[in-house]
Amino acid sequence: MGADIHGFIECRSRWAGPDDAWSAAVDLELLYEGRNYDAFGCLFGVCNYAGFAPLAADRGLPELISDAARADYEDWDSGAHSSSWIAWSELKRVDWDESAETTDRRIHEYEAVDGTWVLVSKASWSARFAKAAGLPADPATRMGDGYGRMDWPEGTEWRDGDRLYRLERMTRREAVPPEGEWKPVWSVMEALAAVHGDENVRLTVWFDN
């Protein structure tokens, strides 16, 4: 089973005091319907196969969480994990060109299309890749948690006909493209921050498996 993200964009009035409660502005599920592990790892350290230094991992729920967010979280009971939050003020300061701390634990597979290599998948196991790299075909004998953890230099490549396999290091921008599926989330947060201030808008999340 895969991991899914849940949560709310929360907001506090510009005129609120430091101890005033926050309001649930928008349910995250209305803006984001994806399951992008690169983004999850980059933002919150969940399914962090690409090896990012997470922006906001395991902070727990905010002390002054909105009633709607708390009720939704509690509905998950023990199924929820890795709760955290990040303010719009933090997101505005992110260097999206920053590289991950390590190479991706998954091998990046490209297919030749009209003379150009096009990314088709990333996986910790591929029988075709194993053959191209001269590795055991039985996945039970592979080293570590995926071939990407083996001691190969970044950028190492293997060719097999119309396939190219490469060990890569991602950037935050590649994990969370500015025009990608997270754009609606950032747009709503930015709009609320324009009214109430950057520190008064945050994304509160948790995950389930």
C-alpha positions as CSV (number, residue, x, y, z in Angstrom):
1,M,0.0,0.0,0.0
2,G,1.1,3.5,-0.7
3,A,1.2,6.6,1.5
4,D,-1.3,9.4,1.0
5,I,-1.3,13.0,2.4
6,H,-4.2,14.7,4.2
7,G,-4.6,18.1,5.9
8,F,-5.7,21.7,5.7
9,I,-4.5,25.0,4.7
10,E,-5.0,27.0,7.9
11,C,-5.2,30.7,8.4
12,R,-5.3,33.2,11.3
13,S,-6.5,36.7,10.9
14,R,-4.0,39.5,10.6
15,W,-5.5,41.0,13.7
16,A,-5.4,37.8,15.8
17,G,-3.3,37.6,19.0
18,P,-0.5,35.0,19.4
19,D,-2.8,32.7,21.4
20,D,-5.9,32.9,19.2
21,A,-7.0,29.8,17.4
22,W,-6.5,29.2,13.7
23,S,-9.2,28.5,11.1
24,A,-9.3,25.7,8.5
25,A,-9.4,27.6,5.2
26,V,-9.3,24.8,2.6
27,D,-9.2,21.0,2.9
28,L,-6.0,19.9,1.1
29,E,-7.9,17.1,-0.7
30,L,-9.8,19.9,-2.7
31,L,-6.5,21.2,-4.1
32,Y,-4.1,18.2,-4.2
33,E,-5.0,14.7,-5.4
34,G,-1.6,13.3,-6.1
35,R,0.7,10.8,-4.6
36,N,4.2,12.1,-5.4
37,Y,6.8,10.6,-3.1
38,D,9.4,13.0,-4.3
39,A,7.3,15.9,-3.1
40,F,6.4,14.1,0.2
41,G,10.1,13.5,0.9
42,C,11.2,17.0,-0.1
43,L,8.5,18.7,2.0
44,F,7.9,16.4,5.0
45,G,10.5,13.6,4.9
46,V,7.9,10.9,4.1
47,C,8.8,8.3,1.5
48,N,12.0,10.2,1.1
49,Y,13.7,7.9,-1.5
50,A,15.3,10.9,-3.2
51,G,17.3,11.7,-0.1
52,F,16.3,15.3,0.5
53,A,16.8,17.3,3.7
54,P,13.1,17.7,4.5
55,L,11.8,21.2,4.9
56,A,9.4,20.3,7.8
57,A,9.6,16.7,9.0
58,D,7.8,15.3,12.0
59,R,6.9,18.6,13.7
60,G,3.6,17.1,15.0
61,L,0.3,18.9,14.9
62,P,0.4,22.7,15.7
63,E,-0.6,23.5,19.3
64,L,-3.3,25.9,18.1
65,I,-4.7,23.7,15.4
66,S,-8.1,24.4,13.9
67,D,-11.1,22.4,15.1
68,A,-11.8,21.0,11.6
69,A,-8.2,19.8,11.1
70,R,-8.1,18.2,14.6
71,A,-11.4,16.4,14.1
72,D,-10.3,15.1,10.7
73,Y,-6.9,14.0,12.1
74,E,-8.6,12.2,15.0
75,D,-11.0,10.4,12.6
76,W,-7.9,8.6,11.3
77,D,-7.1,7.3,14.8
78,S,-4.0,5.2,14.6
79,G,-3.9,5.2,10.8
80,A,-2.4,8.7,10.7
81,H,1.4,9.3,11.0
82,S,4.1,11.8,10.3
83,S,2.0,14.9,11.2
84,S,3.7,18.2,10.5
85,W,3.1,21.7,9.3
86,I,4.9,24.4,7.4
87,A,4.2,28.2,7.2
88,W,4.0,30.1,4.0
89,S,6.8,32.4,5.2
90,E,9.1,29.3,5.2
91,L,8.0,28.1,1.8
92,K,8.7,31.6,0.3
93,R,12.4,31.2,1.5
94,V,13.0,27.8,0.0
95,D,15.9,27.4,-2.5
96,W,14.1,25.2,-5.0
97,D,17.4,24.7,-6.9
98,E,18.9,23.0,-3.8
99,S,20.0,19.4,-4.5
100,A,19.1,16.4,-2.4
101,E,21.6,15.3,0.2
102,T,22.1,11.9,-1.5
103,T,21.5,10.3,-4.9
104,D,18.1,8.8,-5.5
105,R,17.7,5.3,-4.1
106,R,15.8,4.5,-7.3
107,I,17.3,4.0,-10.7
108,H,16.0,6.5,-13.3
109,E,14.9,4.8,-16.5
110,Y,14.7,6.7,-19.8
111,E,13.3,5.6,-23.1
112,A,14.5,6.8,-26.5
113,V,11.7,8.8,-28.2
114,D,12.4,10.6,-31.5
115,G,16.1,10.8,-30.6
116,T,15.5,12.2,-27.1
117,W,15.7,10.4,-23.7
118,V,12.4,10.6,-21.9
119,L,12.0,9.6,-18.3
120,V,9.5,6.8,-18.0
121,S,10.0,5.5,-14.5
122,K,12.0,5.4,-11.3
123,A,12.3,2.1,-9.4
124,S,14.4,0.3,-6.8
125,W,14.1,-2.9,-8.8
126,S,14.1,-3.7,-12.5
127,A,14.9,-7.1,-14.0
128,R,16.0,-5.4,-17.3
129,F,18.2,-3.0,-15.4
130,A,19.8,-5.8,-13.4
131,K,20.7,-7.6,-16.6
132,A,22.1,-4.4,-18.2
133,A,24.2,-3.8,-15.0
134,G,25.4,-7.3,-14.6
135,L,23.6,-7.8,-11.3
136,P,21.7,-10.8,-10.0
137,A,18.3,-11.2,-11.6
138,D,16.7,-12.4,-8.4
139,P,15.5,-9.3,-6.4
140,A,16.0,-11.2,-3.1
141,T,19.7,-11.0,-3.7
142,R,20.0,-7.3,-4.4
143,M,22.1,-5.2,-2.1
144,G,20.5,-2.8,0.4
145,D,17.1,-1.2,-0.1
146,G,17.3,-0.8,-3.9
147,Y,20.1,-0.6,-6.4
148,G,20.3,3.1,-6.0
149,R,22.0,2.6,-2.6
150,M,25.0,0.7,-4.2
151,D,28.3,2.5,-4.3
152,W,28.1,3.9,-7.8
153,P,29.1,7.5,-8.6
154,E,26.4,10.0,-9.3
155,G,25.6,10.1,-13.0
156,T,26.6,6.4,-13.7
157,E,24.7,5.2,-16.7
158,W,23.8,1.9,-18.4
159,R,22.5,1.4,-21.9
160,D,20.2,-1.4,-23.1
161,G,18.8,-0.8,-26.5
162,D,16.1,1.9,-26.3
163,R,16.6,2.2,-22.6
164,L,19.0,4.3,-20.5
165,Y,19.4,3.8,-16.8
166,R,21.0,6.5,-14.7
167,L,21.9,7.2,-11.0
168,E,20.8,10.7,-10.3
169,R,20.5,13.4,-7.6
170,M,17.3,15.4,-7.7
171,T,16.7,19.1,-6.9
172,R,13.7,20.4,-5.0
173,R,12.4,22.0,-8.1
174,E,12.3,18.6,-9.8
175,A,10.4,17.1,-6.9
176,V,8.0,20.0,-6.6
177,P,7.7,21.7,-10.0
178,P,6.4,25.3,-9.8
179,E,3.7,24.5,-12.5
180,G,3.0,21.1,-11.2
181,E,0.3,19.5,-9.0
182,W,1.2,21.6,-5.9
183,K,0.6,24.9,-7.7
184,P,-3.1,25.2,-6.6
185,V,-1.9,24.7,-2.9
186,W,0.7,27.4,-3.2
187,S,-1.7,29.8,-5.0
188,V,-4.3,29.6,-2.2
189,M,-1.6,30.0,0.5
190,E,-0.2,33.0,-1.3
191,A,-3.6,34.6,-1.7
192,L,-4.4,34.2,2.0
193,A,-1.0,35.5,3.0
194,A,-1.5,38.6,0.9
195,V,-4.4,39.5,3.2
196,H,-3.3,38.1,6.6
197,G,0.5,38.0,6.4
198,D,3.0,35.2,5.6
199,E,3.3,34.0,9.2
200,N,-0.5,33.6,9.5
201,V,-0.9,31.0,6.8
202,R,0.3,27.4,7.0
203,L,-0.2,23.9,5.6
204,T,-0.9,21.3,8.3
205,V,-0.6,17.7,7.2
206,W,-0.5,14.0,8.1
207,F,-0.2,10.8,6.2
208,D,-1.7,7.4,6.1
209,N,-0.7,4.0,4.6
